[in-house]
Amino acid sequence: KGPYEVGTNTIKHKDKEIETVLNSKEYLAFINDLNERDFRLVKVGRGEEHRPDLLANRYYNSPMYYWVIMETNDITDPYESLNSGDIIKIINFIPYL
């Protein structure tokens, strides 16, 4: 495997077998690593509510890392959380790209 390859996991979706990195051993190890990093607490500002992409752009310089905000704060639906004034974790994360 190369440095950016991860194992895959086969799941069933709409009666079809598909391969995904989600829940693969490597993916879960990566997520566990994220959750063990140092972090700081920040407040969700006005105009950023329900927008993990804007928070990622602010703290990680790319909206592409919205999933880091969601994963490290146990957010499954940003419309149900990430309200203005909420306190969230921002981990010390150096994007891999």
Salt bridges, closest charged atoms under 4 A:
GLU26 OE2 - LYS1 NZ 2.95
ASP33 OD2 - ARG37 NH2 3.03
GLU48 OE1 - ARG58 NH1 3.04
ASP53 OD2 - ARG51 NH2 2.61
